[in-house]
Amino acid sequence: MLFNKFIKKIARYVSGAIRYLFRGDFTGLLARRKALRIESSLQKIYNSNKNSTSITWIIVSPGHTSYIAHLVAERLNRYGFSVSITKHMPKHFDAEFYLVLCAQAYTTLPPAEKRISFQLEQSVSDRWFTKRYIDILNESLAVLEYSLINISFLEKKGIKYPYVHYMPLGAADFYGHEIEANASSIDVLFYGDNKSSPRRRRLLSALKKNFKVSIINDLFGDEMLQTIKSAKVVINLHYYENALLEAPRIYECLSLGVKIVSESSQDVDSYPDLQATVTFFEPGSIEEMIKAVQAALITPQTVTWVNPQSDNRFHFAFDRFLVSIGLLSPESFLDTPLKFRNQDNVQPCDTVALSMPETIKRRLAFEKIRPSNVGLFDGVRRSPSWVGCGLSYVALAKYAIKNDLETLTVMEDDVLLPFAYIQKLETIKNFLAEHAGQWDIFSGLLSVLHPDVRVMDVQESEGLVFVTIDRMTSMVFNIYSARGLQILDKWDFNDLNAKTNTIDRFIESHESLRVIVTLPFLVGHNEGLDSTLWGIKNSAYAAMISASQTTLYDKVAHFKATASEPAVICADASD
């Protein structure tokens, strides 16, 4: 039996490889080979180490990134994993997992199937992105990346979803508590490489003419932390022109309770949590830098500079990663407070876009059309991808139920919103409110219309035609009522039957479902993007969506014709 399964598996692989070669798609063949290797590694983790807290992690980090090593270690310790941090690469690789920061700095590395690489270089320069480093990242079990701009860069190098995991950094209130500041304080501190950066030397030279400045190049460990804590202000300056924000340095200083003055950056909007805690000035502006430092020096020190938003954002991202590789149970993750980008979280968010930052083309395309009231949710990841999709909807349903939301609007990031979307949506929500209790889900688009679907009602309101049906298959844009949310909440991620248990098929299987849809459909589907679930172009869905709408028009016409026919009065049997 096992031998037959093995032969069939080999036959499928060879058959698939031949199809790639026949098309001349050598890049696709290599990508598929890597996908199978990674999938095999993940399946071993899922099957043998599921939720096991006996797993050993070794974090290998140079001195200048030790803050991130401690940030990760604290989160792993929270779940009971055995974790150790070292600056030196071990001679033997007996642990289950190795998280390597700045992997390009080491001559030897752990085996690829055990290695997770935390990528921390800036893509604004090719200085470190050598062929060797690209190969290191490509071969790793997973790549953690702190910057969305870097994710876009890595994708062009072939390092992309599903092997890349977005890992935004954050501050940590546990960090450096045992370290005491030096008795003699420092006015302004710069630490990092200034010797090989002319722009840093130019800015520091101007700064020293106005303030007492200490410059540290090669100091690490507790002594470095003690020095940082002794500073009244830490100045952060870019190594490169048009650089990305030096997030690790900034979050380390904030965690230690020190004020930061920093050059702004092209990606500063990716760090909304820093706007109230860091003083930014225009990159390269000596005048603005001096004013910012002067203001910071006379501002009284506060008790803490750690923003809970940044702390929680990292926690959510790292837990999301652990779920994706099978080391944290989905049940545990679903209890984690959700984070929505572009939304302050002061009030519960009732309109959400489901999007994965790792599929950066889709994310950027959606950002161009995103309504201001829509919070971005970084979708849950799990292999196979449709399971992660289902978990995302369960997480959102639990969030809505916990926050007593009457409805939850969820759109996916490949949606195309119509002209006058806001006005049309207001009309739709008014209609749904008037028919509260009479519907479960409003669907903005039906990708596949079940052949047995029944039209139950047709109404017109403010120029829109509302059709009530008993089945649906689509997740591009839906509004869920309280009962619709309860349906989502009951989805079982342990059922791996893709024919019946994808989240949309699961919804479709419910009896007595009441779905409202407009004709024509409210939204469209961006055909220029790729599906994150099935590895196909969105354009493959175009014919199905068109056919669904045409079929529904026909059913509505039949419903109207039947409803308008006069009733047949049967003669009394006694006549």
C-alpha positions in Angstrom: 0.0 0.0 0.0 2.7 2.5 1.0 4.8 1.5 -2.0 1.8 2.1 -4.4 1.3 5.6 -2.8 5.0 6.3 -3.3 4.9 5.3 -6.9 1.8 7.4 -7.6 3.4 10.4 -5.9 6.5 10.1 -8.0 4.4 9.7 -11.1 2.5 12.9 -10.3 5.8 14.8 -9.8 7.3 13.5 -13.0 4.1 14.3 -15.0 4.0 17.8 -13.6 7.7 18.3 -14.3 7.2 17.2 -17.9 4.4 19.8 -18.3 6.7 22.6 -17.1 9.5 21.5 -19.4 7.1 21.1 -22.4 6.1 24.7 -21.9 9.7 25.8 -21.5 8.9 27.1 -18.0 12.2 26.3 -16.2 11.6 29.1 -13.6 8.2 27.6 -12.9 9.7 24.1 -12.5 12.3 25.4 -10.0 9.6 27.3 -8.1 7.4 24.2 -8.0 10.3 22.1 -6.8 11.0 24.5 -4.0 7.3 24.6 -3.1 7.2 20.8 -2.8 10.2 20.8 -0.6 8.8 23.5 1.7 5.4 21.8 1.8 7.0 18.5 2.7 8.9 20.2 5.6 5.7 21.9 6.8 3.7 18.7 6.7 6.4 17.0 8.9 6.0 19.9 11.4 2.2 19.7 11.3 2.2 15.9 11.8 5.1 15.3 14.2 5.5 18.5 16.3 2.0 19.9 16.3 1.6 22.2 19.3 4.7 20.6 21.0 6.4 22.8 23.5 9.4 20.5 23.7 10.9 22.0 20.5 14.2 23.7 20.8 15.0 27.0 19.1 18.4 28.5 18.7 18.5 32.2 17.7 21.8 33.2 16.0 22.3 37.0 16.0 25.2 39.5 15.6 25.5 41.9 18.5 23.9 44.8 16.7 20.6 42.9 16.2 20.4 41.3 19.6 17.3 43.4 20.5 15.3 41.5 17.8 16.7 38.2 19.1 15.4 39.0 22.5 12.0 40.2 21.1 11.6 36.8 19.3 12.9 34.8 22.3 10.4 36.4 24.6 7.5 35.4 22.4 8.7 31.9 21.9 9.2 31.5 25.7 5.6 32.6 26.2 4.5 29.4 24.5 6.9 27.1 26.4 9.6 26.6 23.7 13.1 26.0 24.7 15.1 29.1 23.4 18.7 30.2 23.5 20.5 33.1 21.9 24.0 33.1 20.6 26.3 35.4 18.6 28.3 32.5 17.2 27.1 29.8 14.8 26.9 26.4 16.6 29.2 23.6 15.4 26.4 21.1 15.4 22.8 21.6 14.4 20.8 19.3 16.7 18.0 21.7 17.5 14.7 21.6 15.7 14.8 25.2 14.5 17.4 27.9 13.9 16.4 31.6 13.5 19.3 33.4 11.9 19.5 37.2 11.8 21.7 38.7 9.2 22.5 35.3 7.7 24.9 36.8 5.1 27.3 37.6 8.0 28.0 33.8 8.7 30.2 31.5 6.7 28.3 28.3 7.8 24.6 28.0 8.3 22.1 25.5 9.7 20.4 23.1 7.2 17.9 24.8 5.0 14.9 22.7 6.3 15.7 23.9 9.9 16.7 27.5 9.0 14.5 30.5 9.3 16.2 33.7 8.0 15.3 37.1 9.5 16.1 39.5 6.6 17.2 42.9 8.0 19.0 44.7 5.2 17.7 47.7 3.3 16.7 47.1 -0.3 17.7 50.7 -1.1 21.2 49.3 -1.7 22.5 46.2 -3.3 25.4 46.2 -0.9 24.4 43.0 0.9 22.1 41.4 -1.7 24.8 39.2 -3.3 24.0 36.0 -5.1 25.1 34.0 -2.0 22.7 36.0 0.2 19.8 35.6 -2.3 20.5 31.8 -2.4 20.5 31.7 1.4 17.1 33.3 1.6 15.7 31.2 -1.3 16.8 27.9 0.4 15.5 28.7 3.9 12.4 27.1 5.3 11.0 30.6 5.7 12.1 34.3 5.5 11.0 36.9 8.0 10.9 40.4 6.6 10.3 43.6 8.6 9.6 46.0 5.7 6.9 46.1 3.1 9.2 47.9 0.7 11.7 45.1 1.1 9.0 42.5 0.4 8.4 44.1 -2.9 12.1 44.1 -3.7 12.5 40.5 -2.6 9.6 39.4 -4.8 11.6 40.6 -7.9 14.4 38.4 -6.7 12.1 35.4 -6.6 11.8 35.4 -2.8 8.1 35.8 -2.3 4.9 34.4 -0.9 4.4 31.8 0.5 8.0 31.6 1.7 8.2 35.3 3.0 6.4 36.3 6.2 5.9 39.9 7.1 7.3 40.6 10.6 6.9 44.2 11.7 9.0 45.1 14.7 7.8 46.7 17.9 8.8 48.0 21.3 9.0 45.7 24.3 8.3 46.7 27.8 10.3 43.8 29.2 13.6 44.8 27.6 16.6 46.0 29.6 14.8 46.3 33.0 17.9 44.9 34.8 20.2 47.5 33.2 21.0 50.7 35.1 22.1 53.9 33.4 25.6 55.3 33.9 26.1 57.9 36.6 27.3 60.4 34.0 24.6 61.2 31.5 25.0 61.7 27.7 23.3 64.6 26.0 23.0 63.2 22.5 24.0 59.7 21.5 24.6 58.2 18.1 25.4 54.5 17.8 26.0 52.6 14.6 28.4 52.7 11.6 29.3 56.3 10.9 32.8 55.7 9.6 31.7 54.3 6.2 28.8 56.7 5.7 29.7 60.2 4.5 26.1 61.5 5.0 26.1 60.4 8.6 29.5 62.0 9.2 28.3 65.3 7.7 25.2 65.4 9.9 27.1 64.4 13.0 29.7 67.1 12.4 26.9 69.7 12.3 25.4 68.3 15.4 28.6 68.4 17.4 28.9 72.1 16.7 25.7 72.6 18.7 25.6 69.8 21.3 27.7 67.5 23.3 27.5 64.3 21.2 28.8 60.8 21.9 29.4 58.5 19.0 29.6 54.7 19.5 30.6 52.4 16.8 31.6 49.0 18.2 29.9 48.4 21.6 27.4 45.6 22.2 25.6 43.7 25.0 24.8 45.1 28.5 27.4 47.8 28.2 25.7 49.2 25.1 22.3 49.1 26.8 23.7 50.9 29.8 25.1 53.6 27.4 21.8 54.0 25.6 19.9 54.3 29.0 22.4 57.1 30.0 21.4 59.3 27.0 19.0 62.1 27.2 18.4 61.8 23.4 19.4 59.2 20.8 19.8 60.6 17.3 19.0 58.2 14.4 20.5 59.0 11.0 20.2 57.1 7.7 23.2 55.3 6.3 21.8 55.8 2.8 20.0 58.5 0.9 16.3 57.8 0.6 16.7 55.1 3.2 14.1 53.0 5.0 13.6 53.7 8.7 16.1 52.0 11.0 13.2 50.3 12.9 15.4 48.0 15.1 17.4 50.8 16.5 14.3 53.0 17.2 12.3 50.3 18.9 15.3 49.3 21.0 15.7 52.8 22.3 12.0 53.2 23.0 12.0 49.9 24.9 14.8 51.3 27.1 12.8 54.5 27.8 15.0 56.9 25.8 13.8 59.7 23.6 14.5 59.4 19.9 15.0 62.1 17.2 15.2 60.6 13.7 15.3 61.4 10.1 12.0 60.7 8.4 11.9 58.0 5.7 10.1 56.9 2.6 8.3 54.2 4.6 7.6 56.2 7.8 3.8 55.8 7.2 4.3 52.1 7.9 4.9 53.0 11.5 1.8 54.8 12.8 2.7 53.8 16.3 5.9 55.9 16.2 4.3 59.2 15.3 3.5 60.2 18.9 6.8 58.8 20.4 9.5 59.8 17.9 10.5 63.3 16.7 11.0 63.1 13.0 12.7 65.7 10.8 13.2 66.1 7.1 16.0 63.7 5.8 19.3 65.6 5.4 18.0 68.9 6.9 20.6 70.1 9.3 18.4 73.0 10.4 15.5 70.8 11.2 17.7 68.3 13.0 19.1 70.9 15.3 15.7 72.3 16.2 14.3 68.7 16.8 17.2 67.9 19.1 16.9 71.2 21.0 13.2 70.5 21.6 13.8 67.0 22.7 16.5 68.0 25.2 14.2 70.4 27.0 11.2 68.1 27.0 10.7 66.4 30.4 11.3 62.6 30.3 8.1 60.6 30.5 7.6 57.4 32.5 7.5 55.1 29.4 7.9 55.5 25.7 6.6 52.1 24.8 3.5 52.2 22.7 1.3 49.1 23.3 0.2 49.3 19.6 3.8 48.4 18.4 4.1 45.7 21.1 0.8 44.1 20.0 1.6 44.4 16.3 4.7 42.3 16.7 3.0 39.8 18.9 0.2 39.3 16.3 2.6 39.0 13.4 4.9 36.5 15.1 1.9 34.4 16.3 0.6 34.5 12.8 3.9 33.1 11.6 3.9 30.3 14.2 0.4 29.3 13.1 1.5 29.2 9.4 4.3 26.7 10.1 2.3 24.6 12.5 3.9 25.5 15.8 0.9 27.3 17.3 -2.6 25.9 17.3 -5.1 28.0 15.3 -7.4 27.8 18.5 -4.7 29.7 20.4 -4.3 32.3 17.7 -8.0 32.9 17.3 -8.1 34.2 20.9 -5.4 36.9 20.0 -6.7 40.5 19.8 -6.9 41.4 16.1 -4.9 44.2 14.6 -6.2 46.4 11.7 -3.9 48.7 9.8 -5.1 52.2 9.0 -7.6 52.0 11.8 -7.1 53.4 15.3 -8.8 50.4 17.0 -10.5 52.8 19.5 -13.8 51.8 18.1 -14.6 48.3 16.8 -13.9 48.1 13.1 -17.1 47.0 11.2 -15.6 47.3 7.6 -12.5 45.2 6.9 -10.4 44.3 3.9 -8.8 40.8 4.1 -5.3 41.1 2.7 -1.9 39.5 3.1 1.1 41.9 3.2 3.3 39.2 1.6 1.2 39.3 -1.6 2.4 42.8 -2.1 1.0 43.5 -5.6 -2.5 42.8 -4.4 -1.9 44.9 -1.2 -0.6 47.9 -3.2 -3.4 47.6 -5.8 -6.0 47.7 -3.1 -4.4 50.6 -1.2 -5.0 52.7 -4.3 -8.8 52.3 -4.0 -9.2 51.6 -0.3 -12.0 53.7 1.3 -10.8 55.6 4.4 -13.1 53.7 6.8 -11.7 50.2 5.8 -9.3 48.6 8.2 -6.7 46.2 6.7 -6.5 42.8 8.3 -3.4 40.7 7.7 -5.0 37.4 6.9 -4.2 34.2 8.8 -1.7 31.8 7.0 -1.8 28.1 7.0 -1.0 25.3 4.5 -3.0 24.6 2.3 -3.8 28.3 1.6 -7.6 27.8 1.7 -7.3 26.7 5.3 -5.6 29.9 6.2 -8.3 31.8 4.3 -11.0 30.0 6.4 -9.2 30.8 9.6 -9.1 34.4 8.6 -12.9 34.5 8.4 -13.3 32.7 11.7 -11.0 35.2 13.4 -13.0 38.1 11.9 -16.3 36.5 13.0 -15.0 36.0 16.5 -13.9 39.6 16.6 -17.3 40.9 15.5 -19.2 38.7 17.9 -17.0 39.7 20.8 -17.5 43.4 20.0 -21.3 43.0 19.6 -21.2 44.2 16.0 -24.6 44.0 14.3 -23.0 43.5 10.9 -19.5 43.0 9.5 -18.5 44.0 6.0 -15.5 42.1 4.6 -13.9 42.7 1.2 -10.9 40.9 -0.2 -8.0 42.9 -1.7 -8.8 41.9 -5.3 -12.2 43.6 -5.2 -13.0 46.3 -7.7 -15.3 48.9 -6.2 -18.0 50.6 -8.4 -18.5 54.2 -9.2 -20.4 55.9 -6.4 -19.5 53.0 -4.1 -20.2 55.0 -0.9 -23.7 56.0 -2.0 -24.6 52.6 -3.2 -23.3 51.0 -0.1 -25.4 53.4 2.0 -28.5 52.4 0.0 -27.7 48.7 0.5 -27.1 49.1 4.3 -30.4 51.0 4.6 -32.2 48.2 2.8 -30.6 45.5 4.9 -31.5 47.4 8.1 -35.1 47.7 7.0 -35.1 43.9 6.5 -33.2 43.0 9.7 -33.7 39.3 10.7 -34.7 38.4 7.1 -31.2 37.8 5.7 -27.9 36.2 6.6 -25.4 37.5 4.1 -25.3 40.2 1.5 -23.0 39.3 -1.4 -21.5 41.9 -3.6 -20.5 39.3 -6.3 -21.3 35.7 -7.0 -18.3 33.8 -8.5 -20.3 30.6 -9.0 -24.0 30.2 -9.0 -25.3 26.8 -7.9 -27.6 25.3 -10.5 -30.3 24.6 -7.9 -30.3 28.1 -6.5 -33.8 29.4 -5.8 -34.9 33.0 -6.1 -37.0 33.8 -3.1 -37.8 37.5 -3.5 -37.0 40.5 -5.8 -37.4 44.1 -4.7 -36.3 47.5 -5.9 -35.1 50.3 -3.7 -33.5 53.6 -4.7 -32.6 52.4 -8.1 -31.1 49.1 -7.0 -32.5 45.6 -7.6 -32.3 43.3 -4.6 -32.6 39.6 -5.1 -32.9 37.1 -2.3 -31.6 33.6 -3.0 -30.9 30.5 -0.9 -27.3 29.7 -1.9 -24.0 31.5 -2.6 -20.4 30.9 -3.4 -18.1 34.0 -3.1 -16.0 35.8 -0.6 -14.9 38.9 -2.7 -17.3 41.3 -0.9 -19.9 40.2 1.8 -21.8 41.8 4.6 -22.6 39.3 7.4 -25.5 39.6 9.8 -25.4 38.2 13.3 -26.5 34.8 12.0 -24.0 35.0 9.1 -21.2 35.6 11.6 -22.4 32.5 13.7 -22.1 30.4 10.5 -18.5 31.6 9.9 -17.6 30.9 13.5 -18.6 27.2 13.2 -16.1 26.5 10.3 -13.9 23.5 11.1 -10.2 23.9 10.0 -9.6 20.2 10.7 -11.7 19.2 7.8 -9.2 19.2 4.9 -11.7 18.3 2.1 -11.2 21.1 -0.4 -14.2 20.1 -2.4 -16.7 20.7 0.4 -14.9 22.7 3.2 -13.4 25.8 1.6 -15.1 28.6 3.5 -17.4 29.6 0.6 -18.5 26.0 0.0 -19.0 25.6 3.7 -21.4 28.6 3.7 -23.2 27.3 0.6 -23.9 24.0 2.3 -26.1 25.6 5.0 -29.8 25.0 4.7 -32.3 27.8 4.9 -29.6 30.3 3.9 -30.9 33.7 3.0 -28.6 35.7 0.7 -29.3 39.1 -0.7 -27.5 40.2 -3.9 -27.9 43.2 -6.2 -28.3 42.9 -10.0 -26.0 43.8 -11.5 -23.5 42.7 -8.9 -22.2 45.5 -6.7 -18.5 44.9 -7.1 -16.1 43.5 -9.7 -13.0 41.3 -9.5 -9.5 42.5 -10.4 -8.5 40.2 -13.2 -5.0 41.5 -13.4 -4.0 39.9 -10.0 -3.2 36.3 -9.0 -5.2 34.1 -6.8 -3.5 33.5 -3.4 -5.3 30.2 -2.9 -5.1 28.3 -6.1 -2.0 29.7 -7.9 -4.0 30.9 -11.0 -4.8 34.2 -12.6 -7.9 36.0 -11.4 -8.8 36.2 -15.1 -9.8 32.5 -14.9 -12.8 33.6 -12.9 -14.1 36.1 -15.3 -16.2 33.7 -17.4 -17.7 32.1 -14.3 -18.7 35.4 -12.8 -20.3 36.6 -16.0 -22.2 33.3 -16.4 -23.4 33.5 -12.8 -24.8 37.0 -13.3 -26.5 36.0 -16.6 -28.0 32.9 -15.0 -29.3 34.9 -12.1 -30.9 37.5 -14.4 -32.7 34.6 -16.1 -33.9 33.2 -12.8 -35.1 36.6 -11.7 -37.0 36.9 -15.0 -38.6 33.5 -14.5 -39.4 34.4 -10.9 -41.2 37.6 -11.9 -43.1 35.9 -14.7 -44.2 33.1 -12.4 -45.2 35.6 -9.6 -47.3 37.6 -12.0 -49.3 34.7 -13.4 -52.9 34.7 -12.1 -53.6 32.0 -9.5 -55.4 28.9 -10.8 -58.7 28.4 -8.9 -59.6 24.7 -8.6 -63.2 23.7 -8.9 -64.8 22.4 -5.7 -64.8 18.6 -5.8 -68.5 18.6 -4.7 -69.6 20.4 -7.9 
